[in-house]
Amino acid sequence: MADIRNTVKRFLGEEEIEKIEPFGEGHINRTYFVETAGGKKYIMQMINNSVFKDVEGLMNNICRVTGFIEEKHPGETKTLNFIPADDGKYYVIDEDGHYFRMYVFIDNAHTYQVADSTDLLEKLGDAFGDFQNMLLDFDASKLVEVIPDFHNTVKRYEAFEKALEENLSGRADTAAEEIAFVKARKDICGTYVDRIASGELPLRVTHNDTKMNNVLFYDGSNEAACVIDLDTIMPGVVHYDVGDAIRFGTATAPEDEQDLSKLHFDINLYEAFIKGFLGQCGKTLSKAELDLIPFSGIMLTFECGMRFLTDYLNGDTYFRTAYAEHNLVRTRTQFKLVYEMEQQLPEMKKILEKYI
């Protein structure tokens, strides 16, 4: 691999480098902590351009959004601050063809890997609600789709049908119940896609990976500093972010838990997130957007489960697996959550009304 210090110098010039070391637990990008002799701290990441093929488009998205937030909140730690390289671009290609970027390290802050309390779920909702608020008047059409059709559930269903028909893994007979579960819900796949096309739901800036570990919290106070991991910023609908946070944050067990008796949809955690999210941006959302928020958890969880099942039928070509049935186990956890959310949808609607 090329000398990483040469890459650092492309961003920091002649500043003396005291330390470069691996950092964090990310699975997509390789991350390094950089500290100068003068005590300045940075994060440098090698961008996975096999996942994100349009690195220039990705970095343009990120810099437009972070620059917009910084202009609104100068001097505040409301967003990441990216460092331009020596050629003025916000990424560097090293001699091995690897892509790198750098941003200022935010000190005295931390992330959580899981949300295990209503207080943390409310703070997660607050952070992503604030993110929506700050970008309310940003023209989302200026952003490129770094992963085209990422939440186009109609196309996800078509991919499932193709995988079922081809059955490349020969496993279809081991997933009959899960296949039937998907087919029974074909009609919901267009819920958001159709309303985007008709103009009923406006395009907004969406983060698309609203997990707990994508928010930085200040040490001591546990108040949100800013949203991080901005690679999947794209135009979308607010339900993508709400639904993914509900999918991840309200489950009582991990997405690959084999003992389904341990896994449930926790409506108290759902309420905590909705309280935080709508407390920040509820007044800026349209009635059409608000009406479809309770369903967003069902939709995004169903979509995720369908993607796991599609990959299982294709022979595990997309998601990393640890054993042969891993994707089928993930499918089952997501579909159990979908079922429990469907049963509690009336209560979820009541919670929404409570916080509008």
KAWO-V530216 format. One record per residue. N is the residue number from 1. RES is the residue in one small letter. BURIAL is 1 if it has 24 or more other ideal C-beta (glycine too) atoms within 12 Angstrom, else 0. Layout:
n:res:burial
N:RES:BURIAL
N:RES:BURIAL
This chain:
n:res:burial
1:m:0
2:a:0
3:d:0
4:i:1
5:r:0
6:n:0
7:t:1
8:v:1
9:k:1
10:r:1
11:f:1
12:l:1
13:g:0
14:e:0
15:e:0
16:e:0
17:i:1
18:e:0
19:k:0
20:i:1
21:e:0
22:p:0
23:f:0
24:g:1
25:e:0
26:g:1
27:h:0
28:i:1
29:n:1
30:r:1
31:t:1
32:y:1
33:f:1
34:v:1
35:e:1
36:t:1
37:a:0
38:g:0
39:g:0
40:k:1
41:k:1
42:y:1
43:i:1
44:m:1
45:q:1
46:m:1
47:i:1
48:n:0
49:n:1
50:s:0
51:v:0
52:f:1
53:k:0
54:d:0
55:v:1
56:e:0
57:g:1
58:l:1
59:m:1
60:n:1
61:n:1
62:i:1
63:c:1
64:r:1
65:v:1
66:t:1
67:g:1
68:f:1
69:i:1
70:e:1
71:e:0
72:k:0
73:h:0
74:p:0
75:g:0
76:e:0
77:t:1
78:k:1
79:t:1
80:l:1
81:n:1
82:f:1
83:i:1
84:p:0
85:a:1
86:d:0
87:d:0
88:g:0
89:k:0
90:y:1
91:y:1
92:v:1
93:i:0
94:d:1
95:e:0
96:d:0
97:g:0
98:h:1
99:y:1
100:f:1
101:r:1
102:m:1
103:y:1
104:v:1
105:f:1
106:i:1
107:d:0
108:n:0
109:a:1
110:h:0
111:t:1
112:y:1
113:q:0
114:v:0
115:a:1
116:d:0
117:s:0
118:t:0
119:d:0
120:l:1
121:l:1
122:e:1
123:k:1
124:l:1
125:g:1
126:d:1
127:a:1
128:f:1
129:g:1
130:d:1
131:f:1
132:q:1
133:n:1
134:m:1
135:l:1
136:l:1
137:d:0
138:f:1
139:d:0
140:a:1
141:s:0
142:k:0
143:l:1
144:v:1
145:e:1
146:v:1
147:i:1
148:p:0
149:d:0
150:f:1
151:h:1
152:n:1
153:t:1
154:v:1
155:k:0
156:r:1
157:y:1
158:e:0
159:a:1
160:f:1
161:e:0
162:k:0
163:a:1
164:l:1
165:e:0
166:e:0
167:n:0
168:l:0
169:s:1
170:g:0
171:r:1
172:a:1
173:d:0
174:t:0
175:a:1
176:a:0
177:e:0
178:e:1
179:i:1
180:a:0
181:f:1
182:v:1
183:k:0
184:a:0
185:r:1
186:k:0
187:d:0
188:i:1
189:c:1
190:g:0
191:t:1
192:y:1
193:v:1
194:d:0
195:r:1
196:i:1
197:a:0
198:s:0
199:g:0
200:e:0
201:l:1
202:p:1
203:l:1
204:r:1
205:v:1
206:t:1
207:h:1
208:n:1
209:d:1
210:t:1
211:k:1
212:m:1
213:n:1
214:n:1
215:v:1
216:l:1
217:f:1
218:y:0
219:d:0
220:g:0
221:s:0
222:n:0
223:e:1
224:a:1
225:a:1
226:c:1
227:v:1
228:i:1
229:d:1
230:l:1
231:d:1
232:t:1
233:i:1
234:m:1
235:p:1
236:g:1
237:v:1
238:v:1
239:h:1
240:y:1
241:d:1
242:v:1
243:g:1
244:d:1
245:a:1
246:i:1
247:r:1
248:f:1
249:g:1
250:t:1
251:a:1
252:t:1
253:a:1
254:p:0
255:e:1
256:d:1
257:e:0
258:q:0
259:d:0
260:l:1
261:s:0
262:k:0
263:l:1
264:h:1
265:f:1
266:d:1
267:i:1
268:n:1
269:l:1
270:y:1
271:e:1
272:a:1
273:f:1
274:i:1
275:k:1
276:g:1
277:f:1
278:l:1
279:g:1
280:q:1
281:c:1
282:g:1
283:k:0
284:t:0
285:l:1
286:s:0
287:k:0
288:a:0
289:e:1
290:l:1
291:d:0
292:l:1
293:i:1
294:p:1
295:f:1
296:s:1
297:g:1
298:i:1
299:m:1
300:l:1
301:t:1
302:f:1
303:e:1
304:c:1
305:g:1
306:m:1
307:r:1
308:f:1
309:l:1
310:t:1
311:d:1
312:y:1
313:l:1
314:n:1
315:g:0
316:d:1
317:t:0
318:y:0
319:f:1
320:r:0
321:t:0
322:a:0
323:y:0
324:a:0
325:e:0
326:h:0
327:n:1
328:l:1
329:v:1
330:r:1
331:t:1
332:r:1
333:t:1
334:q:1
335:f:1
336:k:1
337:l:1
338:v:1
339:y:1
340:e:1
341:m:1
342:e:1
343:q:0
344:q:1
345:l:1
346:p:0
347:e:0
348:m:1
349:k:1
350:k:0
351:i:1
352:l:1
353:e:0
354:k:0
355:y:1
356:i:1
